[in-house]
Amino acid sequence: MVVTVRHACAEFLKDATARGLREPTLYKYRLPFKQLQEFADRAGLDALTQLDLEAVRNFPATWPNRNIADRKKLEATKAFFRFCWESGWISHNPASKLKAPRTMEPPTMPFTREEIDRTLAACDNCGAKRRKIGRRDARRLRALVLLLRFTGLRIRDAVTLRREHLTNGKLLLFTAKIGTPVYCPLPGFLVTELEMAQSSSLQHFFWSGEAKPKSCVGDWQRSLRKLFRLADVTNGHAHRFRHTFAVELLLAGVPLDRVATLLGHTNSKITERHCAPWIRARQDQLEAEERNPPHTFIARCKLCEYENVFSVANVQAFDGLPRRRIVKARAAGSAA
């Protein structure tokens, strides 16, 4: 029996569905598989065995993608041919010899505190100029911005957040991407904002629960883009809040492994790779403190009209600093 490229792609997706992979992951396979079938049709390579090393090397050259997208498509291609080889449809895996592309991946920069101030002010201005429904949406948008900033959640986890995941001012959920648990104490003002944000659903803060999660994410991403334009924040997007959350904690002295836990990373190496510049900055900060020890340690995050000793609260919750330093920090905060 001659196995065609189209049949092999369909079998791969069938197996992936049976293994319980989520729809966003399946979508990431469908796109390169569609391109592979079109490539094979143009080259007249209907049978899977006709895709030799030369053909497999020529396939990535047809992609318009670069950097991360290029690398992800290569990973999907390798997974496909590995599946075909394990199924016994080909005698060897030609994709095993493909080299990873060189990526020029600029680091995702965290928001500055001035940018967050402008973003929150834009929420207020947006609501003031519109009618009642506009003010309600502006309040929900403000609550979402604060949630992203003070939890580091991915946009999908944030907009599909269930009310039951928030208990006694603490957030506990399993991330949609890899199913890791996230536990994070929330500032009091954020809990208040979430409770005041009116929603059409009794189970969720930002999602009706009826449309697909992907549609909900798209709607809120469009709202955030408009908000960032109004706030004059260049290259603003939801994932920058996640980096802001991590960087603020690192610079406040929270250990890397605890930051990784808060972000829901399965391995602190992932956090280290994405936050390497700020880990070095924290090391320089520690060396400077050793040379000139401070009398107190306090991390303040001024957020529009809010001033919350958030980093110290998180440090206390996760035992990131000796207790005597926290006591001194609180004393300094009270005196101020």
C-alpha positions as CSV (number, residue, x, y, z in Angstrom):
1,M,0.0,0.0,0.0
2,V,1.4,3.4,-1.1
3,V,0.8,6.0,1.6
4,T,0.2,9.5,0.2
5,V,1.3,12.7,1.8
6,R,-2.3,13.7,2.3
7,H,-3.2,10.5,4.1
8,A,-0.2,10.7,6.3
9,C,-1.1,14.3,7.4
10,A,-4.6,13.2,8.2
11,E,-3.4,10.2,10.3
12,F,-1.0,12.5,12.2
13,L,-3.8,14.9,13.1
14,K,-6.1,12.0,14.0
15,D,-3.5,10.6,16.4
16,A,-2.9,14.1,17.9
17,T,-6.6,14.5,18.5
18,A,-6.8,11.1,20.2
19,R,-3.9,12.1,22.4
20,G,-5.9,15.1,23.7
21,L,-3.9,17.9,22.1
22,R,-5.8,21.2,22.3
23,E,-7.3,22.9,19.3
24,P,-4.7,25.7,19.2
25,T,-1.9,23.1,19.0
26,L,-3.7,21.2,16.3
27,Y,-4.1,24.4,14.3
28,K,-0.3,24.9,14.5
29,Y,0.1,21.5,12.8
30,R,-2.7,22.0,10.2
31,L,-1.1,25.1,8.6
32,P,2.3,23.6,7.8
33,F,0.6,20.3,6.7
34,K,-1.5,22.3,4.2
35,Q,1.7,23.9,2.9
36,L,3.4,20.5,2.7
37,Q,0.6,19.1,0.6
38,E,0.7,22.1,-1.7
39,F,4.5,21.8,-2.0
40,A,4.2,18.1,-2.8
41,D,1.4,18.7,-5.4
42,R,3.5,21.3,-7.2
43,A,6.5,19.0,-7.3
44,G,4.5,16.0,-8.4
45,L,5.4,14.1,-5.2
46,D,2.2,12.3,-4.3
47,A,3.7,9.3,-2.4
48,L,5.2,9.9,1.0
49,T,8.3,7.9,0.1
50,Q,9.0,10.4,-2.7
51,L,9.8,13.1,-0.1
52,D,13.6,12.5,0.1
53,L,16.2,14.6,1.9
54,E,16.5,17.0,-1.0
55,A,12.7,17.6,-1.2
56,V,12.5,18.0,2.6
57,R,15.3,20.6,2.5
58,N,13.6,22.5,-0.2
59,F,10.3,22.7,1.6
60,P,11.3,25.2,4.3
61,A,12.6,27.5,1.6
62,T,9.0,28.1,0.5
63,W,8.0,29.5,3.9
64,P,7.6,33.2,4.2
65,N,8.2,33.0,8.0
66,R,11.3,33.8,9.9
67,N,12.6,33.6,13.5
68,I,10.1,31.9,15.9
69,A,7.5,31.0,13.3
70,D,10.2,29.4,11.1
71,R,11.5,27.4,14.0
72,K,8.0,26.3,15.0
73,K,7.1,25.1,11.5
74,L,10.4,23.1,11.4
75,E,9.5,21.5,14.7
76,A,6.1,20.5,13.3
77,T,7.7,19.1,10.1
78,K,10.2,17.0,12.1
79,A,7.4,15.7,14.3
80,F,5.4,14.7,11.2
81,F,8.3,12.7,9.6
82,R,9.2,11.1,12.9
83,F,5.5,9.9,13.2
84,C,5.7,8.6,9.6
85,W,8.9,6.7,10.3
86,E,7.6,5.2,13.6
87,S,4.5,4.1,11.7
88,G,6.7,2.2,9.2
89,W,5.6,4.2,6.2
90,I,9.2,5.3,5.4
91,S,12.4,3.5,5.8
92,H,14.3,6.5,7.3
93,N,13.5,10.0,8.6
94,P,14.8,12.6,6.1
95,A,13.8,15.5,8.4
96,S,16.2,14.3,11.1
97,K,19.0,15.9,9.2
98,L,17.4,19.3,8.9
99,K,19.3,22.1,10.8
100,A,17.5,24.6,13.0
101,P,17.3,28.1,11.5
102,R,19.2,30.9,13.0
103,T,16.8,33.1,14.8
104,M,17.2,36.8,15.6
105,E,14.8,37.0,18.5
106,P,14.7,40.4,20.2
107,P,13.8,40.2,23.9
108,T,10.3,41.2,24.8
109,M,10.7,44.4,26.8
110,P,8.6,45.0,29.9
111,F,6.4,48.0,30.2
112,T,7.8,51.0,32.0
113,R,5.8,52.3,34.9
114,E,5.1,55.4,32.9
115,E,3.6,53.3,30.2
116,I,1.4,51.4,32.6
117,D,0.3,54.8,34.1
118,R,-0.7,56.0,30.7
119,T,-2.5,52.8,29.8
120,L,-4.7,52.9,33.0
121,A,-5.4,56.6,32.4
122,A,-6.5,55.8,28.9
123,C,-9.0,53.3,30.3
124,D,-10.5,56.0,32.4
125,N,-10.6,58.5,29.5
126,C,-12.1,55.9,27.2
127,G,-14.9,55.2,29.7
128,A,-15.6,58.9,30.4
129,K,-16.2,59.7,26.8
130,R,-18.8,57.0,26.2
131,R,-22.2,56.1,27.6
132,K,-23.0,53.6,30.4
133,I,-22.1,50.5,28.4
134,G,-18.9,52.2,27.4
135,R,-18.0,52.9,31.0
136,R,-18.8,49.4,31.9
137,D,-16.5,48.0,29.2
138,A,-13.8,50.5,30.2
139,R,-13.9,49.2,33.8
140,R,-13.6,45.6,32.6
141,L,-10.7,46.6,30.4
142,R,-9.0,48.3,33.3
143,A,-9.6,45.2,35.5
144,L,-8.0,43.0,32.7
145,V,-4.9,45.3,32.5
146,L,-4.4,45.1,36.2
147,L,-4.9,41.3,36.2
148,L,-2.3,40.8,33.5
149,R,0.1,43.1,35.2
150,F,-0.1,41.6,38.7
151,T,-0.5,37.9,37.9
152,G,1.7,37.5,34.7
153,L,-1.1,35.3,33.2
154,R,-1.1,34.6,29.5
155,I,-3.9,36.4,27.7
156,R,-6.0,33.2,27.2
157,D,-5.8,32.3,30.9
158,A,-6.7,35.8,31.9
159,V,-9.8,36.3,29.7
160,T,-11.2,32.9,30.4
161,L,-10.5,33.2,34.2
162,R,-13.4,31.7,36.2
163,R,-14.7,33.4,39.3
164,E,-14.2,30.2,41.3
165,H,-10.4,30.4,40.7
166,L,-10.3,33.5,43.0
167,T,-10.6,32.6,46.6
168,N,-9.8,34.8,49.6
169,G,-7.6,37.1,47.5
170,K,-5.6,34.3,46.0
171,L,-5.6,33.0,42.5
172,L,-5.3,29.3,41.8
173,L,-5.7,27.8,38.3
174,F,-4.2,25.4,35.8
175,T,-2.8,27.1,32.7
176,A,-4.4,26.2,29.4
177,K,-1.1,25.9,27.5
178,I,0.6,23.2,29.5
179,G,-1.7,22.5,32.5
180,T,0.7,23.7,35.2
181,P,-0.8,25.1,38.4
182,V,-0.4,28.8,39.1
183,Y,-0.9,30.1,42.6
184,C,-0.6,33.9,43.2
185,P,-1.8,36.2,46.0
186,L,-3.5,39.3,44.5
187,P,-3.3,42.9,45.8
188,G,-6.5,44.0,47.4
189,F,-7.3,46.7,44.9
190,L,-7.1,44.1,42.0
191,V,-9.6,41.9,43.8
192,T,-11.9,44.9,44.2
193,E,-11.6,45.8,40.5
194,L,-12.4,42.2,39.5
195,E,-15.5,42.2,41.7
196,M,-16.7,45.5,40.2
197,A,-16.2,44.4,36.6
198,Q,-19.6,43.5,35.3
199,S,-19.9,40.5,33.0
200,S,-22.7,38.8,31.2
201,S,-21.5,35.5,32.7
202,L,-21.8,34.3,36.3
203,Q,-18.9,32.0,35.9
204,H,-16.3,34.2,34.2
205,F,-14.9,37.7,34.6
206,F,-14.2,38.5,30.9
207,W,-15.8,35.7,28.9
208,S,-19.4,34.8,28.2
209,G,-18.6,31.1,28.2
210,E,-20.5,30.7,24.9
211,A,-18.1,31.7,22.2
212,K,-14.8,29.9,21.5
213,P,-11.9,30.9,23.8
214,K,-10.0,31.9,20.7
215,S,-12.7,34.3,19.7
216,C,-12.7,35.8,23.2
217,V,-8.9,36.2,23.1
218,G,-9.2,38.0,19.7
219,D,-11.8,40.4,20.9
220,W,-9.8,41.4,24.0
221,Q,-6.6,41.7,22.0
222,R,-8.3,44.1,19.6
223,S,-9.5,46.2,22.6
224,L,-6.0,46.2,24.0
225,R,-4.5,47.4,20.7
226,K,-6.9,50.3,20.6
227,L,-6.1,51.1,24.3
228,F,-2.4,51.1,23.6
229,R,-2.8,53.4,20.6
230,L,-4.9,55.8,22.8
231,A,-2.2,55.6,25.5
232,D,0.6,56.2,23.0
233,V,2.4,53.0,24.0
234,T,4.5,51.7,21.2
235,N,4.5,47.9,20.5
236,G,2.0,47.3,23.3
237,H,0.6,43.8,23.6
238,A,-0.7,41.5,26.3
239,H,2.4,39.3,26.7
240,R,4.5,42.3,27.7
241,F,2.6,42.4,31.0
242,R,3.8,38.9,31.7
243,H,7.4,40.0,31.2
244,T,6.8,43.1,33.4
245,F,5.4,40.9,36.2
246,A,8.5,38.7,36.0
247,V,11.1,41.5,35.8
248,E,9.6,43.5,38.7
249,L,9.8,40.4,40.9
250,L,13.3,39.6,39.9
251,L,14.5,43.1,40.5
252,A,12.7,43.1,43.9
253,G,14.8,40.1,44.9
254,V,12.4,37.2,44.5
255,P,14.4,34.0,43.6
256,L,14.3,32.8,40.0
257,D,12.7,29.4,40.9
258,R,9.8,31.2,42.7
259,V,9.3,33.5,39.8
260,A,9.1,30.5,37.5
261,T,6.5,28.9,39.8
262,L,4.4,32.1,39.7
263,L,4.6,32.1,35.9
264,G,3.6,28.5,35.6
265,H,6.9,27.4,34.0
266,T,7.7,23.8,34.4
267,N,11.4,24.6,34.5
268,S,13.3,27.7,35.8
269,K,15.5,27.4,32.7
270,I,12.6,28.8,30.6
271,T,12.3,31.8,32.9
272,E,16.1,32.3,32.8
273,R,16.2,32.2,29.0
274,H,13.5,34.9,28.7
275,C,14.6,37.1,31.6
276,A,18.4,36.8,31.3
277,P,19.1,40.5,31.0
278,W,17.2,41.3,34.2
279,I,18.7,38.4,36.0
280,R,22.1,40.0,35.3
281,A,20.8,43.4,36.4
282,R,19.6,41.9,39.7
283,Q,23.1,40.3,40.2
284,D,24.7,43.8,39.6
285,Q,22.2,45.2,42.1
286,L,23.1,42.6,44.7
287,E,26.8,43.2,44.2
288,A,26.2,47.0,44.7
289,E,24.3,46.3,47.9
290,E,27.1,44.2,49.2
291,R,29.5,47.1,48.6
292,N,27.1,49.6,50.2
293,P,24.5,47.7,52.3
294,P,21.2,49.5,52.5
295,H,19.4,50.1,55.8
296,T,16.1,48.9,54.4
297,F,14.8,47.0,51.5
298,I,11.4,48.0,49.9
299,A,10.0,47.6,46.4
300,R,7.3,50.0,45.6
301,C,5.3,49.9,42.4
302,K,3.4,53.1,41.8
303,L,0.4,52.3,39.6
304,C,-1.6,55.4,38.7
305,E,-3.3,56.4,41.9
306,Y,-2.3,53.1,43.6
307,E,0.9,52.7,45.6
308,N,1.2,49.1,46.7
309,V,4.2,47.3,48.3
310,F,3.5,44.5,46.0
311,S,6.9,43.0,45.6
312,V,7.5,42.9,49.3
313,A,4.1,41.2,49.8
314,N,5.0,38.5,47.2
315,V,8.4,38.1,48.8
316,Q,6.8,37.5,52.2
317,A,4.3,35.1,50.7
318,F,7.0,33.0,49.1
319,D,9.8,33.5,51.7
320,G,12.0,35.2,49.2
321,L,13.7,37.4,51.7
322,P,14.7,37.1,55.4
323,R,11.8,38.2,57.6
324,R,13.9,40.9,59.4
325,R,14.3,42.7,56.1
326,I,10.5,42.6,55.5
327,V,9.9,44.0,58.9
328,K,12.3,46.9,58.2
329,A,10.7,47.4,54.9
330,R,7.2,47.7,56.5
331,A,8.5,50.1,59.1
332,A,10.0,52.3,56.4
333,G,6.8,52.2,54.4
334,S,4.8,53.2,57.5
335,A,7.1,56.1,58.2
336,A,6.8,57.3,54.7
